Amino acid sequence: MLCSHCFHLLLTRGAGPKRQHCDKSFTTSGYLKIHQRSNLKIHQPFTLQGNLNVHQRIHTGEKPYSCDQCGAAFTRQSTLKRHQRIHTEEKPYRCDQCGKTFSQSGHLQSHQRVHTGEKPYWCDLCGKTFSRSGSLEIHRRRVHTGEKPYGCDLCGKTFSQRSDLKSHQRVHTGEKPYWCEQCGKTFSHSSHLKSHQRVHTGEKPYWCEQCGKTFSHSSNLKSHQRVHTPYSCDQCGKTFSHRSNLKSHQRVHTGEKPYSCDLCGKSFSMSGSLEMHRRVHTGEKPYCCEQCGETFSQSGNLESHRRVHTGEKPYSCEQCGVAFTYLNSLQSHRRVHTGEKPYWCEQCGETFSRSDSLKIHRRVHTGEKPYFCDQCGAAFTRQSTLKRHQRIHTEEKPYRCDQCGKTFSQSGHLQSHQRVHTGEKPYWCDLCGKTFSRSGSLEIHRRVHTGEKPYSCEQCGAAFTHLNNLQSHRRVHTGEKPYSCEQCGEMFSQSSGRKKHQCVHTASL
């Protein structure tokens, strides 16, 4: 039995296999090869009527078998049965070596090559071999053809693999289908979830062949392997994994900057640095985060940003073990142990361990207060101070004493309060030995010894040790009397005056 459609093709295009061209186009060379094999066999008749009927559906487009769960249609009943295992999660094919199960026999056959080491598919361009035909197809696109047949219909970005396109589309949808069972954190990629899970398991699958040290992430291993690298600078002793990196580094000592920007004239010692600099002019940010869509001008910045999603903290302090997401955070932290303060104020000479602390301090001299309260207009030098201030308006008191239930707007106030319960007085006067629960109380007490009176009246020049004493004194000039007697209504400028007056009422009783 011969298919009438195929027979017509033979009559119109010739019976020889070399002349069977149909001008059909395909997204991949693999699909073209499969199609070509079918064309080479179309002249062969079918021995069973059933096989002919199934074959003719290729031409008619008929798909009589449909899935009752999702509606997908198929030309063969066997294909429908394979599909239904997606819904039933049935995996009848089992590997007799490791016990892993599969929904399709072809998947089991591919998996068994993991154990046998068989790689029957080889690239005719470079000779590299693969255990799966799909892996060969992906290799050809990435290495040789550069073909990217899968395009995003939202932003137009193209990919060599369908799976890469699916992962990318989650940037637009915000979908995060992979979640950690231990802490509930979600991820857009299964690989990010796997990396994150090592935070909980402590697994370190990557190990250095030279010293045996293990790492939880391949990137950490790569960074470590540079310790064993052979190329070293004869001037500073710094080592490099590649000779070209050493040559680039040597320009640090020679001062050579052979690469210059044609827009602003700035010169650089490395071509990569020039390339990154040009993005300042173009605004280009070619590195995109697959999970949140944020873009970056440098690949290193993207790599650092990804740790926000994975929870990875590859930089740890050798002294106390605290881990950090960024290298510069670790470098700043180390100064806690060394006491180093490399940043200093040119105006007053005060030193700081962090550059951002110096930046904030400079506002003391400039008077700059960039953070404003939108309710009362008060300005502040720090954003954290503004947040604390805003709790005055919101009356928010997020810090609670677990002993008496009293709440506070600032963590420092809670800590001071807790000393009421503990009796702790960590601040002591080095002149008389008296101890205090608050640093502010100690500061005020010291004025007893120094005679300092920092608060002075603008009208008469009278000076005071305490701010509240100055505020009380000002009422002499303003005539303000905020304290009233509840019994007779007489007004007083001082609470102490009211207290004395109330004795008149108590004596009459």
C-alpha positions in Angstrom: 0.0 0.0 0.0 1.5 3.4 -1.1 0.4 6.8 0.3 -1.4 8.7 -2.6 0.0 12.0 -1.3 3.6 10.7 -1.3 3.1 9.0 -4.7 2.0 12.3 -6.2 5.2 13.9 -4.8 7.2 11.2 -6.4 5.6 11.8 -9.8 6.0 15.6 -9.7 9.5 15.7 -8.2 11.1 12.5 -9.4 11.6 9.1 -7.7 15.3 9.5 -6.9 16.1 10.6 -3.4 18.4 13.3 -4.5 15.6 15.1 -6.3 13.1 15.1 -3.4 13.2 18.7 -2.4 10.0 20.3 -1.0 11.3 23.8 0.0 10.0 23.3 3.6 12.0 25.4 6.2 12.9 24.4 9.7 14.1 26.2 12.9 16.9 23.7 13.5 19.2 21.5 11.4 18.1 18.5 13.5 14.5 18.9 12.4 15.7 19.3 8.8 17.6 15.9 9.1 14.5 14.2 10.5 12.4 15.6 7.7 15.0 14.5 5.1 14.9 10.9 6.4 11.1 10.8 6.0 11.5 12.0 2.4 14.0 9.3 1.7 11.4 6.7 2.9 8.2 8.0 1.2 8.6 5.7 -1.7 8.4 2.6 0.6 4.8 1.1 0.7 3.1 0.2 4.0 2.4 -3.5 4.8 -0.6 -2.7 7.1 -3.6 -0.5 6.3 -3.4 0.9 9.9 0.1 2.2 9.4 -1.0 3.9 6.1 -4.0 5.5 7.9 -1.7 6.9 10.7 0.8 8.1 8.1 -1.9 10.0 6.1 -2.7 12.2 9.1 0.7 13.9 8.4 -0.9 15.3 5.2 -4.5 15.8 6.5 -3.5 17.3 9.8 -6.1 15.0 11.5 -5.4 14.5 15.3 -8.2 12.2 16.5 -6.7 11.5 20.0 -7.2 14.3 22.5 -6.2 14.6 26.2 -9.3 14.9 28.5 -7.3 16.9 31.0 -5.7 19.7 29.0 -7.2 19.2 25.4 -3.9 18.6 23.6 -4.5 16.6 20.4 -2.3 13.9 18.8 -2.1 11.8 15.6 -1.3 8.5 17.4 -2.8 6.9 20.4 0.7 5.9 21.7 1.7 9.6 21.7 -1.4 10.5 23.7 -0.5 7.7 26.3 3.0 9.2 26.7 1.5 12.7 27.1 -1.0 11.6 29.8 1.9 10.5 32.0 2.6 14.3 32.5 -0.7 14.5 34.4 -0.6 11.1 36.2 3.1 11.5 37.0 3.4 7.8 36.1 7.0 6.7 35.4 7.0 3.0 34.4 10.6 2.8 33.1 13.2 2.2 35.7 17.0 2.2 35.6 18.3 -1.1 37.0 21.5 0.5 38.1 20.4 3.5 40.2 16.6 3.1 40.4 15.7 6.4 38.8 12.4 6.2 37.0 11.2 7.8 33.7 7.9 8.4 31.9 9.3 7.5 28.5 11.5 4.6 27.3 13.6 7.1 25.3 14.4 9.1 28.4 15.5 5.9 30.2 17.8 5.0 27.2 19.4 8.5 27.3 19.9 8.3 31.1 21.6 4.8 30.9 24.4 6.4 29.0 25.3 8.2 32.2 26.3 4.8 33.6 27.8 3.4 30.3 29.6 6.5 29.3 28.3 6.0 25.7 28.2 9.1 23.5 26.9 8.1 20.1 26.2 11.6 18.8 29.2 13.6 17.5 29.7 17.0 16.0 31.0 16.8 12.4 32.6 20.2 12.8 34.8 19.8 15.9 34.5 16.1 16.8 33.0 16.6 20.3 30.7 13.7 21.3 27.4 13.8 23.3 25.1 11.3 25.0 22.0 13.0 23.7 21.0 14.2 20.3 19.5 17.3 21.8 22.8 18.2 23.5 24.5 18.0 20.1 21.9 20.2 18.6 22.4 22.8 21.3 26.2 22.6 21.0 26.0 23.3 17.2 24.0 26.5 17.8 26.1 27.8 20.6 29.6 27.1 19.3 29.4 26.9 15.5 26.2 28.4 14.0 25.3 31.0 16.6 21.7 30.3 15.7 19.0 31.5 18.1 15.7 30.3 16.9 13.6 31.0 20.0 12.6 34.7 20.4 10.8 36.5 23.2 7.6 38.1 21.8 7.7 40.8 24.5 11.2 42.2 24.1 12.6 40.4 21.0 15.6 38.8 22.8 16.6 35.5 21.1 17.9 32.3 22.6 19.5 29.1 21.3 17.4 26.8 23.6 13.6 26.8 24.3 14.3 26.3 28.0 16.4 29.5 28.1 13.5 31.4 26.5 11.1 30.0 29.1 13.4 31.0 31.9 13.8 34.5 30.4 10.0 35.0 30.1 9.8 34.8 33.9 11.6 38.3 33.9 8.4 39.7 32.3 5.8 37.6 34.2 7.6 37.7 37.6 6.9 34.0 38.0 9.0 32.1 40.6 7.9 28.5 40.4 10.8 27.0 42.5 10.6 27.4 46.2 12.7 26.3 49.2 10.8 23.9 51.5 12.8 25.0 54.5 12.5 28.8 54.4 9.8 29.4 51.7 12.0 31.6 49.6 11.1 31.4 45.9 13.2 31.4 42.7 12.7 31.8 39.0 15.4 29.2 38.1 15.9 25.7 39.5 19.7 26.2 39.5 19.2 29.2 41.9 17.1 27.1 44.2 19.8 24.4 44.2 22.5 26.9 45.1 20.3 28.4 47.8 19.5 25.0 49.4 23.2 24.5 50.2 22.8 27.4 52.8 20.6 24.9 54.7 22.4 21.6 53.9 26.0 22.9 54.2 26.8 20.8 51.1 30.0 21.8 49.3 30.2 19.7 46.1 33.0 21.7 44.4 36.5 20.8 45.6 40.0 21.9 44.6 42.1 19.1 43.2 45.3 20.7 44.4 44.5 21.3 48.1 41.2 19.5 48.7 39.4 22.6 49.9 35.6 22.4 49.2 33.1 25.0 48.2 29.3 25.3 47.9 29.5 27.2 44.6 31.5 26.7 41.4 32.3 30.5 41.3 33.9 30.3 44.7 36.1 27.4 43.6 37.2 29.3 40.5 38.2 32.3 42.7 40.1 29.9 45.0 42.0 28.1 42.2 43.8 31.3 41.5 45.8 30.7 44.7 47.6 27.9 42.9 48.1 29.7 39.5 51.6 29.9 37.9 51.9 33.4 36.6 53.2 36.0 39.1 54.3 39.6 38.9 58.0 40.1 39.7 57.3 43.5 41.1 54.5 42.9 43.6 54.2 39.1 43.7 50.5 39.1 42.7 49.6 35.8 40.9 47.4 35.3 37.8 45.8 32.3 36.1 46.6 33.6 32.5 49.7 35.2 31.1 47.5 37.9 29.4 46.1 38.9 32.8 49.7 39.3 34.1 50.6 41.5 31.1 47.5 43.7 31.8 48.4 43.9 35.5 52.0 45.0 34.8 50.6 48.2 33.3 49.7 49.2 36.9 53.4 49.5 37.6 54.5 51.0 34.2 51.5 53.4 34.1 50.9 52.5 30.5 47.3 53.3 29.3 47.1 52.3 25.6 43.3 52.3 25.3 41.6 55.8 25.1 38.0 56.8 24.8 37.2 58.6 21.5 34.4 60.6 23.2 36.0 62.1 26.2 39.7 61.2 25.8 40.0 59.2 29.1 42.6 56.5 28.8 42.7 53.0 30.3 45.3 50.2 30.9 42.8 47.5 29.8 40.6 47.2 26.8 37.8 45.8 29.0 37.9 48.9 31.2 37.5 51.1 28.1 34.6 49.0 27.0 32.9 49.4 30.4 33.6 53.1 30.4 32.0 53.6 27.0 28.7 52.5 28.6 28.8 55.7 30.7 28.3 57.6 27.4 25.9 55.2 25.7 23.9 54.3 28.8 24.0 50.6 27.7 23.3 48.0 30.4 23.7 44.7 28.6 23.6 42.4 31.6 20.1 41.5 32.8 18.9 39.7 35.9 16.7 36.8 34.9 14.7 37.0 38.1 13.8 40.6 38.5 14.8 42.2 35.2 17.2 44.7 36.6 20.0 45.6 34.2 23.7 46.4 34.8 26.5 47.8 32.8 29.0 45.3 34.2 28.8 41.5 34.4 30.5 41.7 37.9 27.7 43.9 39.2 25.1 41.4 37.8 26.9 38.5 39.5 26.9 40.4 42.8 23.2 41.3 42.4 22.2 37.7 41.8 23.2 36.9 45.4 20.3 39.0 46.5 18.0 36.2 45.0 20.1 33.1 45.9 21.1 34.3 49.4 24.7 33.3 48.7 27.3 35.0 50.9 30.7 33.8 49.6 32.9 36.2 51.5 33.5 35.3 55.2 35.6 36.9 57.9 38.5 34.7 58.9 38.4 36.0 62.5 34.7 35.8 63.5 33.1 33.8 60.6 30.5 36.5 59.6 29.6 36.0 55.9 28.9 38.8 53.4 27.3 39.1 49.9 29.9 41.6 48.7 33.7 41.7 48.9 33.7 45.4 49.9 31.4 44.6 52.8 33.9 42.1 54.1 36.7 44.6 53.7 34.8 47.2 55.7 34.0 44.6 58.4 37.6 43.5 58.8 38.4 47.0 60.1 36.2 46.2 63.1 39.0 43.8 64.1 42.0 45.8 62.9 40.8 49.2 64.1 41.9 50.6 60.8 40.3 53.9 59.8 41.6 54.9 56.4 39.1 57.7 55.6 39.7 61.0 57.3 37.9 64.4 57.3 40.1 67.2 55.8 38.3 69.8 58.0 38.5 68.3 61.5 40.8 65.3 61.1 38.3 62.7 62.4 38.9 59.3 60.9 36.4 56.6 59.8 36.5 52.9 58.8 34.0 53.4 56.0 33.8 55.9 53.1 30.0 56.3 53.5 30.5 57.2 57.2 32.9 60.0 56.2 30.4 61.2 53.6 27.7 61.5 56.3 30.1 63.2 58.7 31.0 65.9 56.2 27.4 67.1 56.4 28.3 68.4 59.9 30.6 70.9 58.3 28.5 71.7 55.2 25.2 71.8 57.0 23.7 69.6 54.3 20.5 67.8 55.4 19.2 66.0 52.3 16.4 64.0 54.1 13.1 65.8 54.8 10.1 64.9 56.8 7.0 65.4 54.5 4.8 66.1 57.5 6.6 68.8 59.4 9.5 69.7 57.1 12.3 68.8 59.6 15.6 68.0 57.8 18.2 65.4 58.7 21.7 64.3 57.6 20.9 60.6 57.7 18.0 58.6 56.3 17.9 56.4 59.4 17.4 59.6 61.6 14.5 60.6 59.4 12.9 57.2 59.8 13.2 57.4 63.6 11.8 61.0 63.5 8.8 59.9 61.4 7.7 57.6 64.3 6.8 60.8 66.2 4.0 61.5 63.7 3.0 57.8 63.2 3.3 57.1 66.9 4.8 53.7 65.8 6.7 52.0 68.6 8.0 48.7 67.2 10.4 47.9 70.0 8.8 46.1 73.0 10.2 45.2 76.4 9.6 41.5 76.9 9.5 42.0 80.7 6.9 44.7 81.2 5.5 45.2 77.7 6.4 48.9 77.4 7.0 49.9 73.8 9.6 52.3 72.3 10.1 54.1 69.0 13.9 53.5 69.0 15.9 50.4 69.7 18.4 52.4 71.8 15.5 53.6 74.1 14.5 50.0 74.6 18.1 49.0 75.5 18.3 51.9 78.0 14.9 50.9 79.5 15.9 47.2 79.9 18.6 48.3 82.4 15.7 49.3 84.8 15.0 45.6 85.0 18.6 44.3 85.0 20.0 47.1 87.2 22.9 47.3 84.8 24.9 50.6 84.9 27.6 50.3 82.3 28.6 54.0 82.2 30.9 55.2 85.0 32.5 58.5 85.9 36.3 58.2 85.9 36.6 61.1 88.3 34.3 59.9 91.2 33.4 56.4 90.2 29.6 57.0 90.1 27.8 54.7 87.6 24.9 55.4 85.3 22.5 53.4 83.1 22.6 55.9 80.3 25.5 57.5 78.5 23.6 60.8 78.4 23.2 60.8 82.2 27.0 60.3 82.6 27.7 63.2 80.2 25.4 65.5 82.2 27.0 64.3 85.5 30.5 65.1 84.3 29.6 68.8 84.2 29.5 68.7 88.0 33.3 68.2 87.8 34.1 70.3 84.8 31.7 73.2 85.7 30.6 73.3 82.0 27.4 75.0 81.3 26.7 74.6 77.6 23.2 76.0 77.5 22.9 79.8 77.7 20.0 82.2 77.5 20.0 84.4 74.4 18.4 87.3 76.2 20.3 87.6 79.5 23.3 85.3 79.0 22.5 83.1 82.0 24.2 79.6 81.5 22.9 76.2 82.6 24.2 72.7 83.0 20.9 71.1 81.7 18.8 71.9 78.7 15.6 71.6 80.7 16.9 74.2 83.2 17.4 76.7 80.3 13.9 76.0 79.0 12.4 76.7 82.5 14.5 79.9 82.7 13.2 81.3 79.4 9.8 81.5 80.9 11.1 84.4 83.1 11.4 86.4 79.9 8.3 85.1 78.0 6.0 85.1 81.0 4.7 81.7 80.0 3.0 79.7 82.8 2.2 76.2 81.5 1.6 74.6 84.9 -1.9 75.2 86.5 -3.3 74.2 89.9 -6.2 71.8 89.5 -7.9 73.1 92.6 -7.8 76.9 92.2 -6.6 77.4 88.6 -3.5 79.5 89.5 -0.8 79.4 86.9 3.0 78.8 87.3 6.1 79.0 85.2 7.8 76.1 87.0 6.4 72.7 88.0 8.2 73.2 91.3 6.3 76.4 92.0 3.0 74.6 91.5 4.1 71.9 93.8 4.9 74.4 96.6 1.6 76.2 96.0 -0.4 72.9 96.3 0.8 72.7 99.9 -1.6 75.7 100.7 -4.6 73.5 99.8 -3.3 70.4 101.6 -2.6 72.4 104.8 -6.1 73.9 104.9 -7.5 70.3 104.9 
